[in-house]
Amino acid sequence: MTTDDTRRQLSRKTTRVAIDSPMKTPHKSGSKVHSSHLGLTVPARLTGSRLSKPRSKPFDPEDEYFFDSTDDEEETSVTKPKEDSSKQLNRGAVVYQKLCRKYGKIPVKNVMKQFGKGSISLKGFNLSRNELKAFFVALLEYYVNREGGEPNPDETDELESIELGGNKIGKKQMSYVTDFADAHRSLVKLSLVDCELCCRGLKQLANFMSRNRTLRHLDLSDNNFTDNAGESISQIIENGENVLELALRGNKLAECGTTIGEALKTNDTLKVLDLSWNHIRGNGAIGLCKGVQVNKGLETLLLSWNGFGFEGCTAMGYALKENTTLQALDLANNRIHPPALFELIKGLEQNKALSVLKLGYNPITASMTSILLTKLHQAKESNIKELDLAGLIVDKEFEGILKQIQESRLLIVRYDHSLPLNKGEISHVDPKNIFNIDPIRILFYMKEHLRTIDLFLKVDRDGSNSLSRDEMKFAFEREGFPISDRALDTVMNYLDVNKDGEVDFLLLCGKISTEMSTLEDSLRNDEHREFINGERRLKRDLIKEHEDEIIAEKEKDQKYSQVFTTQKNNTPRKLPPLNGPKMS
C-alpha cells in the first residue's frame, strides 16, 4: 500500500467522526469532541493515530501517524485484564456467591458486605428459602469452619447478633438458625420479627433454648402467635435460663397470659418482658399477674395496648404488694378506669421497688389523677420517680400536690393539660385540647361516683326531671370532661331513647341498669368472683360528706318506715261491738 492509499484510508476513518462533529482536526489524548446536534461526547482517542494505522500492515517508519505516547499508555491501562473480583472477598462472601449461582439466585451485595462483621442484619430483604440456605452455609464456612489464619483488621470471627426480620422462617429455615447457633457459641442476640413463624418452627426454637447457654436477647414480635403457641412460649421462658430480654410484642396471646405467668414463677433470670399489643385481658391478665407476684427477677414489664381493665388491675395490685424486683411497669392503653385505678393504687402504696409507671391514654378522670398523686405522696414506701400520664388531663390540685412531692424527693410526671381549679361551666374550650375518649364510658364512670338520682339533682337545673343538651354538656364539664359537640351528639343519641331532644330520668335509669347487667353477665366467672364483687364496694370514699349524710338519713328513714309498717301489721285489728256501744 502506498502513501496515498494510507492517507485515503485515514480520511475514511476520520470521516465518520466528522459527521457528528464539525471539528476535523485531531485532538490530543484526554480531550473530547462534543457533537453540535446530538449532544454526544466522543473520546478523542477514537480519532487518533491508532485507528488510522492499518492493523494488518507491518510497521513502516515512512508512513504518517498521529502518534501520542500518553494515548498508548491510557489504552494499555484500559485494555488491561481485570483481576478476579472474588480475590477481594472473604471466604464467607465467596461461598455465598457460589451457592447463589448454584441455586440460580442473584447474590445480594448487601449480604456479601456483612460477612466478617460482628452484627448482621437481613431486615426486610425477603430472601427465599435457597437464599437463606446459602446465607447460613456461608456463615458456617466463615465463622465456624475457618482454616487457621487471623481475620483482617476490620473483620471479626465472632458474630454476636443476627437480625432476620421480614424473612419467612419455616421449620427448615429454623433448623439453619439453630444449627448455626449450636456451632457458633458467640451469638447473643437473635431477632425474628415478622418472620411468619409457624408452630413447628417455634417448637423447634423452644427445644433449642433448652440446650443453649449463650443467647441473651430474643425478639419474636409481630409473628401473629395465638393461644396455640402458649406451650412453646412458656417452654422458652422456663428453659431459657440465660435469656435476659424477651420480646413478644404484636401477637395475639390473649389466654396465654396464664401459661406465661406459670413460667415466670420458675424463671428468675429474665429481666425484660415485652407483651404489648397482645389482647391480654380477663383470665389471661389475672394469670400473668399471679406469675409476676411470685417472680423474683423481672425488672421491666411492658403491657401497653392490652385490656387489663378492672380484673387485671386488681390482680396487678395484689402482685405489686409482694413483688420486690419490678422497676418499670407500662400499662398505657389498658382500659383502666377509676375503679380499676383504685385497685392498682392499693398495690402501689405497699410496693418499694417500682420506679417507673406508665398509665397514659387510659380513661382516667382529672380528679382521679390528683387522688393517685396524693396516694403516692402519702405512701412512705413508694419509690416511684417517673409517672407517665400522657394523653390525660389533670386538675389544678394535681400541680399543687406535685410541687409538694418534688420539694421532698425526685418525681417526674408527664401529662397533657390542666383544668381550672373551680369546677364549673367552661365558656371557652380549645378544640385541640378537648378530652375525647369514649363519652359513653365517661358517663358510666360519672354514674359510678354518684347515684343516678344524685346525678340528676346536680345537673337538672330547671327541675324538669330531664336533661337537655346544654345540661348534659354542663354535666361533663362540671366533672372535669371538656367535651366536643361531636362527642356530645354521641351521648345524646345513646341516651335519648324517644328522640325528643332530652334525656328522661326513668329512661336513663333503665339504660344504665341494662348496661350494668350486661357487664355483669359478660364477667361471670366463679373463680374470680372476688374481683368482680369488689367493684361494688369501691368509690364510697369519693362521695362528698354531705352526700353520705343524705344517704344515711334516707336509710334511717327507710328502716324506721319498715319497723313502723311491721308493727302496724302485727297489731291485731279491733272490731266494734256487735250490739253497739253500751248505754250508761
GUDREN-751342 format. One record per residue (C-alpha): residue number from 1; x, y, z; residue in one letter. Coordinates in steps of 0.5 Angstrom, whole numbers, plus 500, padded with zeros to 3 digits. Last residue first. Layout:
BEGIN
<NUM, <X, Y, Z>, "a">
...
END
This chain:
BEGIN
<584, <250, 509, 761>, "s">
<583, <249, 506, 755>, "m">
<582, <253, 501, 752>, "k">
<581, <256, 502, 745>, "p">
<580, <254, 498, 739>, "g">
<579, <251, 491, 740>, "n">
<578, <256, 488, 735>, "l">
<577, <262, 491, 739>, "p">
<576, <267, 495, 734>, "p">
<575, <273, 490, 731>, "l">
<574, <280, 491, 734>, "k">
<573, <285, 489, 729>, "r">
<572, <291, 486, 732>, "p">
<571, <298, 490, 732>, "t">
<570, <303, 486, 727>, "n">
<569, <302, 490, 721>, "n">
<568, <303, 496, 725>, "k">
<567, <309, 494, 728>, "q">
<566, <312, 492, 721>, "t">
<565, <310, 498, 718>, "t">
<564, <313, 502, 723>, "f">
<563, <319, 498, 723>, "v">
<562, <320, 499, 715>, "q">
<561, <318, 506, 716>, "s">
<560, <324, 507, 721>, "y">
<559, <329, 503, 717>, "k">
<558, <327, 507, 711>, "q">
<557, <328, 514, 715>, "d">
<556, <335, 511, 717>, "k">
<555, <337, 509, 710>, "e">
<554, <335, 516, 708>, "k">
<553, <339, 519, 713>, "e">
<552, <345, 515, 712>, "a">
<551, <345, 517, 704>, "i">
<550, <344, 525, 706>, "i">
<549, <350, 524, 711>, "e">
<548, <354, 521, 705>, "d">
<547, <352, 526, 700>, "e">
<546, <354, 532, 705>, "h">
<545, <361, 528, 706>, "e">
<544, <362, 528, 699>, "k">
<543, <363, 521, 695>, "i">
<542, <370, 519, 693>, "l">
<541, <371, 515, 699>, "d">
<540, <365, 511, 697>, "r">
<539, <368, 509, 691>, "k">
<538, <369, 502, 691>, "l">
<537, <365, 496, 695>, "r">
<536, <361, 494, 688>, "r">
<535, <368, 493, 684>, "e">
<534, <370, 488, 689>, "g">
<533, <364, 483, 687>, "n">
<532, <368, 483, 680>, "i">
<531, <375, 481, 684>, "f">
<530, <372, 476, 689>, "e">
<529, <368, 473, 683>, "r">
<528, <375, 471, 680>, "h">
<527, <374, 463, 680>, "e">
<526, <366, 464, 680>, "d">
<525, <367, 467, 673>, "n">
<524, <361, 472, 670>, "r">
<523, <364, 478, 667>, "l">
<522, <360, 478, 661>, "s">
<521, <354, 478, 665>, "d">
<520, <356, 483, 670>, "e">
<519, <357, 488, 664>, "l">
<518, <350, 486, 661>, "t">
<517, <347, 488, 668>, "s">
<516, <351, 494, 668>, "m">
<515, <349, 496, 661>, "e">
<514, <341, 495, 663>, "t">
<513, <341, 499, 669>, "s">
<512, <345, 505, 666>, "i">
<511, <339, 505, 660>, "k">
<510, <334, 504, 665>, "g">
<509, <336, 509, 670>, "c">
<508, <337, 514, 664>, "l">
<507, <330, 512, 661>, "l">
<506, <327, 514, 668>, "l">
<505, <330, 521, 668>, "f">
<504, <329, 523, 661>, "d">
<503, <334, 525, 657>, "v">
<502, <332, 531, 652>, "e">
<501, <332, 532, 645>, "g">
<500, <325, 528, 644>, "d">
<499, <329, 522, 641>, "k">
<498, <325, 517, 645>, "n">
<497, <331, 514, 647>, "v">
<496, <335, 520, 648>, "d">
<495, <341, 516, 652>, "l">
<494, <346, 514, 646>, "y">
<493, <344, 519, 641>, "n">
<492, <345, 524, 647>, "m">
<491, <352, 522, 648>, "v">
<490, <354, 521, 641>, "t">
<489, <352, 528, 640>, "d">
<488, <356, 530, 646>, "l">
<487, <362, 527, 643>, "a">
<486, <361, 531, 636>, "r">
<485, <360, 538, 640>, "d">
<484, <367, 537, 644>, "s">
<483, <367, 535, 651>, "i">
<482, <371, 538, 657>, "p">
<481, <371, 533, 662>, "f">
<480, <372, 535, 669>, "g">
<479, <366, 533, 673>, "e">
<478, <363, 540, 672>, "r">
<477, <365, 540, 664>, "e">
<476, <361, 533, 663>, "f">
<475, <355, 535, 667>, "a">
<474, <355, 542, 664>, "f">
<473, <355, 539, 657>, "k">
<472, <349, 535, 659>, "m">
<471, <345, 541, 662>, "e">
<470, <346, 544, 655>, "d">
<469, <343, 538, 651>, "r">
<468, <337, 538, 656>, "s">
<467, <337, 533, 662>, "l">
<466, <330, 531, 664>, "s">
<465, <327, 531, 671>, "n">
<464, <324, 538, 670>, "s">
<463, <328, 541, 676>, "g">
<462, <331, 547, 672>, "d">
<461, <338, 546, 674>, "r">
<460, <338, 538, 672>, "d">
<459, <345, 537, 673>, "v">
<458, <346, 536, 681>, "k">
<457, <340, 533, 682>, "l">
<456, <340, 529, 676>, "f">
<455, <347, 526, 678>, "l">
<454, <344, 525, 685>, "d">
<453, <338, 521, 683>, "i">
<452, <343, 517, 678>, "t">
<451, <348, 515, 684>, "r">
<450, <354, 519, 684>, "l">
<449, <361, 516, 683>, "h">
<448, <360, 510, 679>, "e">
<447, <355, 515, 675>, "k">
<446, <361, 519, 673>, "m">
<445, <364, 513, 671>, "y">
<444, <359, 511, 666>, "f">
<443, <358, 518, 663>, "l">
<442, <366, 518, 661>, "i">
<441, <365, 511, 658>, "r">
<440, <359, 514, 654>, "i">
<439, <364, 519, 652>, "p">
<438, <369, 515, 649>, "d">
<437, <376, 519, 650>, "i">
<436, <375, 526, 647>, "n">
<435, <379, 530, 652>, "f">
<434, <379, 537, 648>, "i">
<433, <385, 540, 648>, "n">
<432, <385, 542, 640>, "k">
<431, <378, 544, 641>, "p">
<430, <381, 550, 646>, "d">
<429, <375, 551, 651>, "v">
<428, <372, 557, 652>, "h">
<427, <366, 558, 657>, "s">
<426, <368, 552, 662>, "i">
<425, <362, 551, 666>, "e">
<424, <364, 550, 673>, "g">
<423, <370, 546, 677>, "k">
<422, <374, 551, 681>, "n">
<421, <381, 550, 680>, "l">
<420, <382, 550, 672>, "p">
<419, <384, 544, 668>, "l">
<418, <391, 542, 667>, "s">
<417, <394, 540, 660>, "h">
<416, <398, 534, 658>, "d">
<415, <401, 530, 663>, "y">
<414, <408, 527, 664>, "r">
<413, <411, 527, 672>, "v">
<412, <418, 527, 674>, "i">
<411, <419, 526, 682>, "l">
<410, <425, 527, 686>, "l">
<409, <424, 528, 693>, "r">
<408, <422, 533, 698>, "s">
<407, <420, 539, 695>, "e">
<406, <418, 535, 689>, "q">
<405, <412, 532, 693>, "i">
<404, <410, 539, 695>, "q">
<403, <410, 541, 688>, "k">
<402, <406, 535, 685>, "l">
<401, <401, 536, 690>, "i">
<400, <400, 543, 687>, "g">
<399, <400, 541, 680>, "e">
<398, <395, 536, 682>, "f">
<397, <390, 541, 685>, "e">
<396, <389, 545, 678>, "k">
<395, <386, 539, 675>, "d">
<394, <389, 534, 671>, "v">
<393, <388, 532, 663>, "i">
<392, <391, 525, 661>, "l">
<391, <394, 524, 654>, "g">
<390, <401, 522, 657>, "a">
<389, <400, 520, 664>, "l">
<388, <407, 518, 665>, "d">
<387, <410, 518, 673>, "l">
<386, <417, 517, 674>, "e">
<385, <421, 517, 681>, "k">
<384, <416, 512, 684>, "i">
<383, <420, 509, 690>, "n">
<382, <413, 509, 695>, "s">
<381, <414, 506, 702>, "e">
<380, <412, 512, 705>, "k">
<379, <406, 512, 701>, "a">
<378, <402, 519, 703>, "q">
<377, <405, 522, 697>, "h">
<376, <403, 516, 692>, "l">
<375, <396, 517, 695>, "k">
<374, <396, 524, 694>, "t">
<373, <399, 523, 686>, "l">
<372, <393, 518, 685>, "l">
<371, <388, 522, 688>, "i">
<370, <390, 528, 684>, "s">
<369, <390, 524, 678>, "t">
<368, <383, 521, 680>, "m">
<367, <380, 529, 679>, "s">
<366, <382, 529, 672>, "a">
<365, <379, 523, 670>, "t">
<364, <382, 516, 668>, "i">
<363, <380, 513, 661>, "p">
<362, <387, 511, 660>, "n">
<361, <392, 514, 655>, "y">
<360, <398, 514, 659>, "g">
<359, <399, 510, 665>, "l">
<358, <406, 509, 665>, "k">
<357, <410, 507, 672>, "l">
<356, <417, 508, 673>, "v">
<355, <421, 507, 680>, "s">
<354, <418, 500, 683>, "l">
<353, <422, 497, 688>, "a">
<352, <418, 499, 695>, "k">
<351, <411, 497, 693>, "n">
<350, <406, 498, 699>, "q">
<349, <402, 504, 696>, "e">
<348, <403, 502, 689>, "l">
<347, <399, 495, 691>, "g">
<346, <393, 499, 693>, "k">
<345, <394, 504, 688>, "i">
<344, <392, 499, 683>, "l">
<343, <385, 497, 686>, "e">
<342, <384, 505, 686>, "f">
<341, <386, 505, 679>, "l">
<340, <381, 500, 677>, "a">
<339, <375, 504, 680>, "p">
<338, <378, 510, 676>, "p">
<337, <378, 507, 669>, "h">
<336, <384, 503, 667>, "i">
<335, <382, 501, 659>, "r">
<334, <389, 498, 658>, "n">
<333, <392, 504, 654>, "n">
<332, <398, 505, 658>, "a">
<331, <400, 500, 663>, "l">
<330, <408, 500, 663>, "d">
<329, <411, 498, 669>, "l">
<328, <419, 499, 671>, "a">
<327, <422, 497, 677>, "q">
<326, <420, 490, 679>, "l">
<325, <424, 487, 684>, "t">
<324, <421, 486, 690>, "t">
<323, <414, 483, 688>, "n">
<322, <409, 482, 694>, "e">
<321, <404, 488, 694>, "k">
<320, <406, 489, 687>, "l">
<319, <402, 483, 685>, "a">
<318, <396, 484, 689>, "y">
<317, <395, 491, 685>, "g">
<316, <397, 487, 679>, "m">
<315, <391, 482, 680>, "a">
<314, <386, 488, 682>, "t">
<313, <389, 492, 675>, "c">
<312, <388, 486, 671>, "g">
<311, <380, 485, 674>, "e">
<310, <379, 492, 673>, "f">
<309, <381, 493, 666>, "g">
<308, <387, 489, 663>, "f">
<307, <386, 490, 656>, "g">
<306, <392, 490, 652>, "n">
<305, <395, 496, 649>, "w">
<304, <401, 497, 654>, "s">
<303, <404, 491, 658>, "l">
<302, <411, 492, 658>, "l">
<301, <415, 489, 664>, "l">
<300, <422, 491, 666>, "t">
<299, <425, 489, 672>, "e">
<298, <424, 481, 673>, "l">
<297, <428, 477, 677>, "g">
<296, <424, 475, 683>, "k">
<295, <417, 472, 680>, "n">
<294, <412, 470, 685>, "v">
<293, <407, 476, 684>, "q">
<292, <409, 477, 677>, "v">
<291, <407, 470, 676>, "g">
<290, <400, 472, 679>, "k">
<289, <400, 478, 675>, "c">
<288, <400, 473, 668>, "l">
<287, <394, 469, 671>, "g">
<286, <390, 475, 672>, "i">
<285, <391, 478, 665>, "a">
<284, <390, 472, 662>, "g">
<283, <384, 471, 666>, "n">
<282, <381, 477, 664>, "g">
<281, <385, 481, 659>, "r">
<280, <391, 480, 654>, "i">
<279, <390, 483, 647>, "h">
<278, <397, 482, 645>, "n">
<277, <399, 489, 644>, "w">
<276, <405, 490, 649>, "s">
<275, <408, 483, 652>, "l">
<274, <415, 486, 653>, "d">
<273, <419, 482, 658>, "l">
<272, <426, 485, 661>, "v">
<271, <430, 482, 666>, "k">
<270, <429, 474, 665>, "l">
<269, <434, 471, 670>, "t">
<268, <429, 469, 676>, "d">
<267, <425, 464, 672>, "n">
<266, <420, 459, 676>, "t">
<265, <414, 463, 677>, "k">
<264, <415, 467, 670>, "l">
<263, <413, 460, 667>, "a">
<262, <406, 460, 671>, "e">
<261, <405, 467, 669>, "g">
<260, <407, 465, 661>, "i">
<259, <402, 460, 662>, "t">
<258, <396, 464, 665>, "t">
<257, <398, 470, 660>, "g">
<256, <397, 465, 654>, "c">
<255, <389, 467, 654>, "e">
<254, <390, 473, 650>, "a">
<253, <397, 472, 646>, "l">
<252, <395, 475, 640>, "k">
<251, <402, 478, 638>, "n">
<250, <405, 485, 637>, "g">
<249, <410, 485, 642>, "r">
<248, <413, 478, 644>, "l">
<247, <420, 481, 646>, "a">
<246, <425, 477, 651>, "l">
<245, <431, 480, 655>, "e">
<244, <435, 477, 659>, "l">
<243, <436, 470, 657>, "v">
<242, <441, 466, 660>, "n">
<241, <436, 461, 664>, "e">
<240, <432, 460, 657>, "g">
<239, <429, 453, 659>, "n">
<238, <422, 456, 663>, "e">
<237, <421, 462, 659>, "i">
<236, <422, 458, 652>, "i">
<235, <418, 453, 655>, "q">
<234, <412, 458, 656>, "s">
<233, <413, 461, 649>, "i">
<232, <412, 453, 647>, "s">
<231, <406, 452, 651>, "e">
<230, <403, 459, 649>, "g">
<229, <404, 458, 642>, "a">
<228, <396, 455, 641>, "n">
<227, <394, 462, 644>, "d">
<226, <396, 466, 638>, "t">
<225, <402, 468, 635>, "f">
<224, <402, 473, 630>, "n">
<223, <409, 474, 629>, "n">
<222, <410, 481, 630>, "d">
<221, <415, 480, 636>, "s">
<220, <419, 474, 637>, "l">
<219, <426, 478, 640>, "d">
<218, <431, 474, 644>, "l">
<217, <436, 477, 647>, "h">
<216, <441, 474, 652>, "r">
<215, <443, 467, 648>, "l">
<214, <449, 464, 650>, "t">
<213, <447, 458, 654>, "r">
<212, <443, 454, 649>, "n">
<211, <441, 447, 651>, "r">
<210, <433, 448, 653>, "s">
<209, <433, 454, 648>, "m">
<208, <434, 450, 642>, "f">
<207, <428, 446, 644>, "n">
<206, <424, 452, 644>, "a">
<205, <426, 454, 638>, "l">
<204, <424, 448, 635>, "q">
<203, <417, 449, 638>, "k">
<202, <417, 456, 635>, "l">
<201, <419, 453, 628>, "g">
<200, <413, 448, 629>, "r">
<199, <408, 453, 631>, "c">
<198, <410, 457, 625>, "c">
<197, <414, 463, 625>, "l">
<196, <411, 469, 620>, "e">
<195, <418, 472, 620>, "c">
<194, <415, 479, 623>, "d">
<193, <421, 480, 628>, "v">
<192, <426, 474, 629>, "l">
<191, <432, 478, 632>, "s">
<190, <437, 474, 635>, "l">
<189, <442, 477, 640>, "k">
<188, <448, 473, 644>, "v">
<187, <451, 469, 639>, "l">
<186, <459, 467, 641>, "s">
<185, <457, 460, 641>, "r">
<184, <458, 459, 634>, "h">
<183, <456, 451, 633>, "a">
<182, <450, 451, 637>, "d">
<181, <448, 458, 634>, "a">
<180, <449, 456, 627>, "f">
<179, <445, 449, 628>, "d">
<178, <439, 453, 631>, "t">
<177, <439, 458, 625>, "v">
<176, <439, 453, 620>, "y">
<175, <434, 449, 623>, "s">
<174, <429, 455, 623>, "m">
<173, <430, 455, 616>, "q">
<172, <427, 448, 615>, "k">
<171, <421, 450, 620>, "k">
<170, <419, 456, 617>, "g">
<169, <422, 463, 617>, "i">
<168, <420, 468, 612>, "k">
<167, <424, 474, 612>, "n">
<166, <422, 481, 615>, "g">
<165, <426, 481, 621>, "g">
<164, <432, 476, 620>, "l">
<163, <437, 480, 625>, "e">
<162, <443, 477, 627>, "i">
<161, <448, 479, 633>, "s">
<160, <454, 477, 636>, "e">
<159, <458, 474, 631>, "l">
<158, <465, 473, 633>, "e">
<157, <471, 472, 627>, "d">
<156, <472, 479, 626>, "t">
<155, <474, 484, 621>, "e">
<154, <477, 491, 620>, "d">
<153, <484, 488, 622>, "p">
<152, <483, 482, 617>, "n">
<151, <482, 475, 620>, "p">
<150, <487, 471, 623>, "e">
<149, <490, 465, 620>, "g">
<148, <487, 458, 621>, "g">
<147, <482, 454, 617>, "e">
<146, <476, 457, 619>, "r">
<145, <470, 453, 619>, "n">
<144, <466, 456, 625>, "v">
<143, <465, 464, 623>, "y">
<142, <467, 464, 615>, "y">
<141, <464, 457, 613>, "e">
<140, <458, 457, 618>, "l">
<139, <456, 464, 616>, "l">
<138, <457, 462, 608>, "a">
<137, <452, 456, 610>, "v">
<136, <447, 460, 613>, "f">
<135, <447, 465, 607>, "f">
<134, <446, 460, 602>, "a">
<133, <441, 457, 606>, "k">
<132, <437, 464, 607>, "l">
<131, <438, 465, 599>, "e">
<130, <435, 458, 598>, "n">
<129, <429, 459, 602>, "r">
<128, <428, 466, 599>, "s">
<127, <430, 472, 602>, "l">
<126, <425, 478, 604>, "n">
<125, <431, 483, 605>, "f">
<124, <427, 487, 610>, "g">
<123, <432, 486, 616>, "k">
<122, <438, 482, 614>, "l">
<121, <442, 485, 619>, "s">
<120, <449, 482, 621>, "i">
<119, <453, 484, 627>, "s">
<118, <460, 482, 629>, "g">
<117, <462, 484, 622>, "k">
<116, <466, 479, 618>, "g">
<115, <461, 477, 613>, "f">
<114, <457, 484, 612>, "q">
<113, <459, 486, 605>, "k">
<112, <456, 480, 602>, "m">
<111, <449, 481, 605>, "v">
<110, <449, 488, 602>, "n">
<109, <451, 485, 595>, "k">
<108, <445, 480, 595>, "v">
<107, <448, 475, 590>, "p">
<106, <443, 473, 584>, "i">
<105, <440, 466, 585>, "k">
<104, <440, 460, 580>, "g">
<103, <441, 455, 586>, "y">
<102, <449, 454, 584>, "k">
<101, <450, 462, 583>, "r">
<100, <447, 463, 590>, "c">
<99, <452, 458, 593>, "l">
<98, <458, 461, 589>, "k">
<97, <457, 468, 592>, "q">
<96, <455, 465, 599>, "y">
<95, <462, 461, 599>, "v">
<94, <466, 467, 596>, "v">
<93, <462, 472, 601>, "a">
<92, <464, 467, 607>, "g">
<91, <471, 467, 605>, "r">
<90, <473, 474, 604>, "n">
<89, <472, 478, 598>, "l">
<88, <478, 482, 594>, "q">
<87, <480, 475, 591>, "k">
<86, <473, 474, 588>, "s">
<85, <474, 480, 584>, "s">
<84, <478, 477, 579>, "d">
<83, <483, 482, 577>, "e">
<82, <482, 486, 571>, "k">
<81, <485, 485, 564>, "p">
<80, <489, 491, 562>, "k">
<79, <485, 494, 556>, "t">
<78, <484, 501, 560>, "v">
<77, <491, 501, 562>, "s">
<76, <494, 500, 555>, "t">
<75, <490, 505, 552>, "e">
<74, <492, 510, 557>, "e">
<73, <499, 509, 556>, "e">
<72, <498, 509, 548>, "d">
<71, <495, 516, 549>, "d">
<70, <500, 518, 553>, "t">
<69, <505, 517, 548>, "s">
<68, <502, 521, 542>, "d">
<67, <502, 519, 535>, "f">
<66, <499, 522, 529>, "f">
<65, <502, 517, 524>, "y">
<64, <505, 518, 517>, "e">
<63, <508, 512, 514>, "d">
<62, <516, 513, 513>, "e">
<61, <517, 509, 519>, "p">
<60, <513, 503, 516>, "d">
<59, <511, 498, 522>, "f">
<58, <508, 492, 519>, "p">
<57, <501, 492, 515>, "k">
<56, <495, 488, 518>, "s">
<55, <493, 493, 524>, "r">
<54, <493, 499, 519>, "p">
<53, <494, 505, 523>, "k">
<52, <489, 511, 522>, "s">
<51, <485, 508, 528>, "l">
<50, <491, 508, 533>, "r">
<49, <493, 515, 530>, "s">
<48, <488, 519, 534>, "g">
<47, <480, 520, 532>, "t">
<46, <478, 515, 537>, "l">
<45, <483, 518, 542>, "r">
<44, <479, 524, 542>, "a">
<43, <473, 521, 546>, "p">
<42, <466, 522, 544>, "v">
<41, <461, 526, 547>, "t">
<40, <454, 526, 545>, "l">
<39, <450, 532, 545>, "g">
<38, <446, 530, 538>, "l">
<37, <447, 537, 535>, "h">
<36, <453, 540, 536>, "s">
<35, <457, 534, 538>, "s">
<34, <462, 535, 543>, "h">
<33, <470, 533, 542>, "v">
<32, <473, 531, 548>, "k">
<31, <481, 532, 550>, "s">
<30, <484, 527, 554>, "g">
<29, <489, 525, 549>, "s">
<28, <490, 531, 544>, "k">
<27, <486, 532, 539>, "h">
<26, <486, 531, 531>, "p">
<25, <483, 537, 527>, "t">
<24, <476, 535, 524>, "k">
<23, <472, 539, 528>, "m">
<22, <465, 539, 525>, "p">
<21, <462, 534, 530>, "s">
<20, <458, 528, 529>, "d">
<19, <459, 527, 521>, "i">
<18, <467, 529, 523>, "a">
<17, <467, 522, 527>, "v">
<16, <465, 518, 521>, "r">
<15, <470, 522, 516>, "t">
<14, <476, 520, 521>, "t">
<13, <476, 513, 518>, "k">
<12, <476, 515, 511>, "r">
<11, <481, 520, 511>, "s">
<10, <486, 516, 514>, "l">
<9, <484, 510, 509>, "q">
<8, <486, 516, 504>, "r">
<7, <492, 518, 507>, "r">
<6, <494, 511, 507>, "t">
<5, <493, 510, 500>, "d">
<4, <497, 516, 498>, "d">
<3, <503, 513, 502>, "t">
<2, <503, 507, 498>, "t">
<1, <500, 500, 500>, "m">
END
